[in-house]
């Protein structure tokens, strides 16, 4: 029996020969496989240990095909991470429309944490390995945070329409809230893995309500 470690991802190659598929479809398929292979390999062995030849082999594309899409390993990983960030944000952005804004926050955080929980490899790749990808990774982290910051600002505006006695929200609060939530989830994945992230829902709701509204509103959650 071979002792060679099994690759965590193996892209299904397109049919050989004359398959009648458009060049656009072929390129899209190749790029998708490269992105998935990159994330899978980084999740398993870390960003530093992942190489372009390994990604090419797992994706079942040629080395030339890889470089048609990406300049190097860093650019590929950052593109893959950015697509993942956009995907996860869509899981929670609609919950701001809930009739009860606190329940909207709860359902949104639940969906967000469950998304990572169901993708433990991707959670490790994005939350733990992305910072190792160089200076551009920090820029991407900041860029990925912006939609959440804007979402929490909209929620804060809604709260003040419903509770007009609240003081204006300082502009920095949503930024600190997003940074805090992300740091807590990252610590959980680093120390305990992603298997039980939804246990952070209620603490996350409490902190979010406390920062976007006030202590009195948050205290009701503890009763």
MIDO-444856 format. One record per residue (C-alpha): x, y, z; residue number from 0; residue in three letters. Coordinates in Angstrom, 2 decimals. Layout:
REM MIDO-444856
<px: X; py: Y; pz: Z; resi: NUM; resn: ALA>
...
***
This chain:
REM MIDO-444856
<px: 0.00; py: 0.00; pz: 0.00; resi: 0; resn: UNK>
<px: 1.32; py: 3.41; pz: -0.91; resi: 1; resn: UNK>
<px: 2.13; py: 5.80; pz: 1.95; resi: 2; resn: UNK>
<px: 1.65; py: 8.86; pz: -0.22; resi: 3; resn: UNK>
<px: -0.72; py: 11.33; pz: 1.41; resi: 4; resn: UNK>
<px: -4.00; py: 11.81; pz: -0.39; resi: 5; resn: UNK>
<px: -4.55; py: 15.21; pz: -1.97; resi: 6; resn: UNK>
<px: -7.47; py: 16.99; pz: -0.23; resi: 7; resn: UNK>
<px: -8.96; py: 18.16; pz: -3.51; resi: 8; resn: UNK>
<px: -8.92; py: 16.78; pz: -7.00; resi: 9; resn: UNK>
<px: -10.60; py: 18.68; pz: -9.78; resi: 10; resn: UNK>
<px: -12.59; py: 16.73; pz: -12.34; resi: 11; resn: UNK>
<px: -10.90; py: 17.33; pz: -15.71; resi: 12; resn: UNK>
<px: -12.85; py: 18.22; pz: -18.81; resi: 13; resn: UNK>
<px: -13.42; py: 15.52; pz: -21.43; resi: 14; resn: UNK>
<px: -10.46; py: 14.83; pz: -23.69; resi: 15; resn: UNK>
<px: -10.55; py: 15.49; pz: -27.40; resi: 16; resn: UNK>
<px: -13.30; py: 17.37; pz: -29.25; resi: 17; resn: UNK>
<px: -15.89; py: 18.03; pz: -26.58; resi: 18; resn: UNK>
<px: -17.74; py: 20.95; pz: -28.16; resi: 19; resn: UNK>
<px: -17.35; py: 23.14; pz: -25.06; resi: 20; resn: UNK>
<px: -16.75; py: 26.84; pz: -25.59; resi: 21; resn: UNK>
<px: -13.35; py: 28.28; pz: -24.74; resi: 22; resn: UNK>
<px: -15.07; py: 30.54; pz: -22.21; resi: 23; resn: UNK>
<px: -16.58; py: 27.54; pz: -20.42; resi: 24; resn: UNK>
<px: -13.24; py: 25.72; pz: -20.44; resi: 25; resn: UNK>
<px: -11.40; py: 28.70; pz: -18.94; resi: 26; resn: UNK>
<px: -14.08; py: 29.20; pz: -16.28; resi: 27; resn: UNK>
<px: -13.88; py: 25.53; pz: -15.33; resi: 28; resn: UNK>
<px: -10.09; py: 25.63; pz: -15.11; resi: 29; resn: UNK>
<px: -10.08; py: 28.76; pz: -12.99; resi: 30; resn: UNK>
<px: -12.69; py: 27.37; pz: -10.62; resi: 31; resn: UNK>
<px: -10.67; py: 24.19; pz: -10.13; resi: 32; resn: UNK>
<px: -7.48; py: 26.16; pz: -9.50; resi: 33; resn: UNK>
<px: -9.20; py: 28.33; pz: -6.87; resi: 34; resn: UNK>
<px: -10.74; py: 25.33; pz: -5.10; resi: 35; resn: UNK>
<px: -7.44; py: 23.45; pz: -5.16; resi: 36; resn: UNK>
<px: -5.59; py: 26.44; pz: -3.71; resi: 37; resn: UNK>
<px: -8.03; py: 26.78; pz: -0.81; resi: 38; resn: UNK>
<px: -8.06; py: 23.05; pz: -0.11; resi: 39; resn: UNK>
<px: -4.27; py: 22.76; pz: -0.07; resi: 40; resn: UNK>
<px: -3.79; py: 25.86; pz: 2.08; resi: 41; resn: UNK>
<px: -6.39; py: 24.53; pz: 4.51; resi: 42; resn: UNK>
<px: -4.56; py: 21.21; pz: 4.79; resi: 43; resn: UNK>
<px: -0.90; py: 22.21; pz: 4.83; resi: 44; resn: UNK>
<px: -0.75; py: 25.98; pz: 5.20; resi: 45; resn: UNK>
<px: -0.01; py: 28.80; pz: 2.81; resi: 46; resn: UNK>
<px: 3.77; py: 28.65; pz: 3.08; resi: 47; resn: UNK>
<px: 3.94; py: 24.93; pz: 2.24; resi: 48; resn: UNK>
<px: 1.51; py: 25.16; pz: -0.68; resi: 49; resn: UNK>
<px: 3.19; py: 25.38; pz: -4.09; resi: 50; resn: UNK>
<px: 2.00; py: 26.17; pz: -7.59; resi: 51; resn: UNK>
<px: 2.93; py: 22.67; pz: -8.87; resi: 52; resn: UNK>
<px: 0.81; py: 21.14; pz: -6.11; resi: 53; resn: UNK>
<px: -2.14; py: 23.37; pz: -6.99; resi: 54; resn: UNK>
<px: -1.77; py: 22.56; pz: -10.68; resi: 55; resn: UNK>
<px: -1.69; py: 18.84; pz: -9.96; resi: 56; resn: UNK>
<px: -4.72; py: 18.96; pz: -7.66; resi: 57; resn: UNK>
<px: -6.72; py: 21.12; pz: -10.10; resi: 58; resn: UNK>
<px: -5.72; py: 18.96; pz: -13.07; resi: 59; resn: UNK>
<px: -4.76; py: 21.89; pz: -15.23; resi: 60; resn: UNK>
<px: -1.51; py: 22.75; pz: -16.95; resi: 61; resn: UNK>
<px: 1.05; py: 25.07; pz: -15.42; resi: 62; resn: UNK>
<px: 0.47; py: 27.42; pz: -18.36; resi: 63; resn: UNK>
<px: -3.23; py: 27.49; pz: -17.58; resi: 64; resn: UNK>
<px: -2.48; py: 28.53; pz: -13.99; resi: 65; resn: UNK>
<px: -0.37; py: 31.46; pz: -15.16; resi: 66; resn: UNK>
<px: -3.05; py: 32.55; pz: -17.60; resi: 67; resn: UNK>
<px: -5.20; py: 33.35; pz: -14.57; resi: 68; resn: UNK>
<px: -2.73; py: 34.31; pz: -11.87; resi: 69; resn: UNK>
<px: 0.71; py: 35.86; pz: -11.71; resi: 70; resn: UNK>
<px: 1.82; py: 33.76; pz: -8.75; resi: 71; resn: UNK>
<px: 0.71; py: 31.78; pz: -5.71; resi: 72; resn: UNK>
<px: -0.09; py: 34.89; pz: -3.70; resi: 73; resn: UNK>
<px: -2.39; py: 36.35; pz: -6.33; resi: 74; resn: UNK>
<px: -4.23; py: 33.04; pz: -6.66; resi: 75; resn: UNK>
<px: -4.75; py: 32.67; pz: -2.93; resi: 76; resn: UNK>
<px: -5.88; py: 36.26; pz: -2.51; resi: 77; resn: UNK>
<px: -8.38; py: 35.88; pz: -5.35; resi: 78; resn: UNK>
<px: -9.71; py: 32.66; pz: -3.82; resi: 79; resn: UNK>
<px: -9.98; py: 34.27; pz: -0.38; resi: 80; resn: UNK>
<px: -11.77; py: 37.31; pz: -1.80; resi: 81; resn: UNK>
<px: -14.37; py: 35.13; pz: -3.50; resi: 82; resn: UNK>
<px: -14.91; py: 33.24; pz: -0.27; resi: 83; resn: UNK>
<px: -15.32; py: 36.52; pz: 1.65; resi: 84; resn: UNK>
<px: -17.99; py: 37.73; pz: -0.78; resi: 85; resn: UNK>
<px: -19.79; py: 34.40; pz: -0.50; resi: 86; resn: UNK>
<px: -19.94; py: 34.37; pz: 3.29; resi: 87; resn: UNK>
<px: -21.20; py: 37.97; pz: 3.48; resi: 88; resn: UNK>
<px: -24.29; py: 37.10; pz: 1.44; resi: 89; resn: UNK>
<px: -25.33; py: 34.68; pz: 4.20; resi: 90; resn: UNK>
<px: -26.08; py: 37.48; pz: 6.67; resi: 91; resn: UNK>
<px: -26.74; py: 40.71; pz: 4.80; resi: 92; resn: UNK>
<px: -30.50; py: 40.08; pz: 4.30; resi: 93; resn: UNK>
<px: -31.23; py: 39.57; pz: 8.00; resi: 94; resn: UNK>
<px: -31.22; py: 43.30; pz: 8.63; resi: 95; resn: UNK>
<px: -34.71; py: 43.26; pz: 7.11; resi: 96; resn: UNK>
<px: -36.15; py: 41.17; pz: 9.97; resi: 97; resn: UNK>
<px: -39.12; py: 42.73; pz: 11.76; resi: 98; resn: UNK>
<px: -37.25; py: 42.48; pz: 15.07; resi: 99; resn: UNK>
<px: -33.74; py: 43.86; pz: 14.61; resi: 100; resn: UNK>
<px: -32.27; py: 41.84; pz: 17.49; resi: 101; resn: UNK>
<px: -33.62; py: 38.64; pz: 15.98; resi: 102; resn: UNK>
<px: -32.19; py: 39.79; pz: 12.67; resi: 103; resn: UNK>
<px: -28.76; py: 40.15; pz: 14.29; resi: 104; resn: UNK>
<px: -29.13; py: 36.72; pz: 15.89; resi: 105; resn: UNK>
<px: -30.12; py: 35.00; pz: 12.66; resi: 106; resn: UNK>
<px: -27.45; py: 36.82; pz: 10.71; resi: 107; resn: UNK>
<px: -24.67; py: 35.84; pz: 13.11; resi: 108; resn: UNK>
<px: -25.97; py: 32.28; pz: 13.22; resi: 109; resn: UNK>
<px: -25.86; py: 32.02; pz: 9.43; resi: 110; resn: UNK>
<px: -22.41; py: 33.60; pz: 9.31; resi: 111; resn: UNK>
<px: -20.91; py: 31.32; pz: 11.94; resi: 112; resn: UNK>
<px: -22.61; py: 28.24; pz: 10.52; resi: 113; resn: UNK>
<px: -21.14; py: 29.05; pz: 7.09; resi: 114; resn: UNK>
<px: -17.63; py: 28.83; pz: 8.55; resi: 115; resn: UNK>
<px: -18.55; py: 25.86; pz: 10.73; resi: 116; resn: UNK>
<px: -19.63; py: 23.88; pz: 7.68; resi: 117; resn: UNK>
<px: -16.36; py: 24.75; pz: 5.89; resi: 118; resn: UNK>
<px: -13.64; py: 24.10; pz: 8.48; resi: 119; resn: UNK>
<px: -10.88; py: 23.91; pz: 5.89; resi: 120; resn: UNK>
<px: -11.88; py: 27.23; pz: 4.37; resi: 121; resn: UNK>
<px: -12.14; py: 28.74; pz: 7.85; resi: 122; resn: UNK>
<px: -8.52; py: 27.78; pz: 8.54; resi: 123; resn: UNK>
<px: -7.39; py: 29.00; pz: 5.13; resi: 124; resn: UNK>
<px: -9.09; py: 32.39; pz: 5.31; resi: 125; resn: UNK>
<px: -8.92; py: 33.19; pz: 9.00; resi: 126; resn: UNK>
<px: -5.51; py: 31.75; pz: 9.88; resi: 127; resn: UNK>
<px: -3.48; py: 31.53; pz: 6.68; resi: 128; resn: UNK>
<px: -4.49; py: 34.67; pz: 4.79; resi: 129; resn: UNK>
<px: -2.39; py: 36.96; pz: 7.04; resi: 130; resn: UNK>
<px: 0.68; py: 34.96; pz: 5.97; resi: 131; resn: UNK>
<px: 0.20; py: 35.83; pz: 2.31; resi: 132; resn: UNK>
<px: 1.95; py: 39.19; pz: 2.45; resi: 133; resn: UNK>
<px: 1.04; py: 42.86; pz: 2.63; resi: 134; resn: UNK>
<px: -1.79; py: 42.66; pz: 0.13; resi: 135; resn: UNK>
<px: -3.55; py: 40.20; pz: 2.43; resi: 136; resn: UNK>
<px: -3.95; py: 42.92; pz: 5.07; resi: 137; resn: UNK>
<px: -5.55; py: 45.17; pz: 2.48; resi: 138; resn: UNK>
<px: -7.92; py: 42.37; pz: 1.55; resi: 139; resn: UNK>
<px: -8.89; py: 41.82; pz: 5.18; resi: 140; resn: UNK>
<px: -9.77; py: 45.50; pz: 5.43; resi: 141; resn: UNK>
<px: -11.70; py: 45.35; pz: 2.17; resi: 142; resn: UNK>
<px: -13.62; py: 42.25; pz: 3.27; resi: 143; resn: UNK>
<px: -14.62; py: 43.99; pz: 6.50; resi: 144; resn: UNK>
<px: -16.20; py: 47.00; pz: 4.79; resi: 145; resn: UNK>
<px: -19.56; py: 45.38; pz: 3.86; resi: 146; resn: UNK>
<px: -20.02; py: 44.25; pz: 7.48; resi: 147; resn: UNK>
<px: -19.18; py: 47.72; pz: 8.78; resi: 148; resn: UNK>
<px: -21.74; py: 49.27; pz: 6.45; resi: 149; resn: UNK>
<px: -24.33; py: 46.64; pz: 7.41; resi: 150; resn: UNK>
<px: -23.90; py: 47.39; pz: 11.11; resi: 151; resn: UNK>
<px: -24.15; py: 51.12; pz: 10.41; resi: 152; resn: UNK>
<px: -27.48; py: 50.55; pz: 8.67; resi: 153; resn: UNK>
<px: -28.69; py: 48.47; pz: 11.60; resi: 154; resn: UNK>
<px: -27.61; py: 51.22; pz: 14.02; resi: 155; resn: UNK>
<px: -29.58; py: 53.76; pz: 11.97; resi: 156; resn: UNK>
<px: -32.64; py: 51.53; pz: 12.10; resi: 157; resn: UNK>
<px: -32.28; py: 51.14; pz: 15.89; resi: 158; resn: UNK>
<px: -32.31; py: 54.90; pz: 16.31; resi: 159; resn: UNK>
<px: -35.43; py: 55.22; pz: 14.21; resi: 160; resn: UNK>
<px: -37.12; py: 52.72; pz: 16.52; resi: 161; resn: UNK>
<px: -35.49; py: 54.04; pz: 19.71; resi: 162; resn: UNK>
<px: -35.11; py: 57.78; pz: 19.05; resi: 163; resn: UNK>
<px: -33.91; py: 58.44; pz: 22.59; resi: 164; resn: UNK>
<px: -30.57; py: 56.78; pz: 21.89; resi: 165; resn: UNK>
<px: -27.56; py: 59.06; pz: 21.31; resi: 166; resn: UNK>
<px: -25.85; py: 59.11; pz: 17.91; resi: 167; resn: UNK>
<px: -23.53; py: 56.17; pz: 17.34; resi: 168; resn: UNK>
<px: -19.83; py: 57.11; pz: 17.19; resi: 169; resn: UNK>
<px: -18.53; py: 56.43; pz: 13.70; resi: 170; resn: UNK>
<px: -15.78; py: 54.08; pz: 14.88; resi: 171; resn: UNK>
<px: -18.08; py: 51.62; pz: 16.69; resi: 172; resn: UNK>
<px: -19.05; py: 49.41; pz: 13.70; resi: 173; resn: UNK>
<px: -15.37; py: 49.11; pz: 12.75; resi: 174; resn: UNK>
<px: -14.40; py: 47.97; pz: 16.25; resi: 175; resn: UNK>
<px: -17.39; py: 45.62; pz: 16.37; resi: 176; resn: UNK>
<px: -16.43; py: 43.88; pz: 13.14; resi: 177; resn: UNK>
<px: -12.78; py: 43.63; pz: 14.19; resi: 178; resn: UNK>
<px: -13.77; py: 42.17; pz: 17.54; resi: 179; resn: UNK>
<px: -16.13; py: 39.56; pz: 16.10; resi: 180; resn: UNK>
<px: -13.57; py: 38.50; pz: 13.51; resi: 181; resn: UNK>
<px: -10.79; py: 38.28; pz: 16.10; resi: 182; resn: UNK>
<px: -12.94; py: 36.14; pz: 18.41; resi: 183; resn: UNK>
<px: -13.88; py: 33.72; pz: 15.62; resi: 184; resn: UNK>
<px: -10.24; py: 33.53; pz: 14.51; resi: 185; resn: UNK>
<px: -9.12; py: 32.68; pz: 18.03; resi: 186; resn: UNK>
<px: -11.78; py: 29.98; pz: 18.27; resi: 187; resn: UNK>
<px: -10.69; py: 28.39; pz: 14.99; resi: 188; resn: UNK>
<px: -7.02; py: 28.56; pz: 16.00; resi: 189; resn: UNK>
<px: -7.55; py: 27.04; pz: 19.44; resi: 190; resn: UNK>
<px: -10.52; py: 24.70; pz: 18.98; resi: 191; resn: UNK>
<px: -11.18; py: 24.35; pz: 15.26; resi: 192; resn: UNK>
<px: -14.33; py: 25.39; pz: 13.43; resi: 193; resn: UNK>
<px: -16.57; py: 22.55; pz: 14.55; resi: 194; resn: UNK>
<px: -18.59; py: 24.47; pz: 17.13; resi: 195; resn: UNK>
<px: -18.51; py: 28.10; pz: 16.07; resi: 196; resn: UNK>
<px: -22.25; py: 28.56; pz: 16.53; resi: 197; resn: UNK>
<px: -21.70; py: 28.48; pz: 20.28; resi: 198; resn: UNK>
<px: -20.49; py: 32.06; pz: 19.82; resi: 199; resn: UNK>
<px: -23.87; py: 33.26; pz: 18.55; resi: 200; resn: UNK>
<px: -25.33; py: 34.54; pz: 21.82; resi: 201; resn: UNK>
<px: -22.13; py: 36.24; pz: 23.04; resi: 202; resn: UNK>
<px: -21.90; py: 37.84; pz: 19.60; resi: 203; resn: UNK>
<px: -25.50; py: 39.03; pz: 19.77; resi: 204; resn: UNK>
<px: -24.95; py: 40.50; pz: 23.22; resi: 205; resn: UNK>
<px: -21.86; py: 42.45; pz: 22.20; resi: 206; resn: UNK>
<px: -23.50; py: 43.64; pz: 18.98; resi: 207; resn: UNK>
<px: -26.63; py: 44.87; pz: 20.76; resi: 208; resn: UNK>
<px: -24.58; py: 46.50; pz: 23.51; resi: 209; resn: UNK>
<px: -22.41; py: 48.42; pz: 21.04; resi: 210; resn: UNK>
<px: -25.06; py: 49.35; pz: 18.47; resi: 211; resn: UNK>
<px: -27.80; py: 50.18; pz: 21.01; resi: 212; resn: UNK>
<px: -27.09; py: 50.48; pz: 24.75; resi: 213; resn: UNK>
<px: -26.46; py: 48.56; pz: 27.97; resi: 214; resn: UNK>
<px: -30.15; py: 48.51; pz: 28.91; resi: 215; resn: UNK>
<px: -31.19; py: 46.83; pz: 25.65; resi: 216; resn: UNK>
<px: -28.36; py: 44.31; pz: 25.90; resi: 217; resn: UNK>
<px: -29.15; py: 43.52; pz: 29.54; resi: 218; resn: UNK>
<px: -32.56; py: 42.19; pz: 28.52; resi: 219; resn: UNK>
<px: -30.80; py: 39.40; pz: 26.65; resi: 220; resn: UNK>
<px: -29.32; py: 38.08; pz: 29.91; resi: 221; resn: UNK>
<px: -32.68; py: 37.57; pz: 31.63; resi: 222; resn: UNK>
***
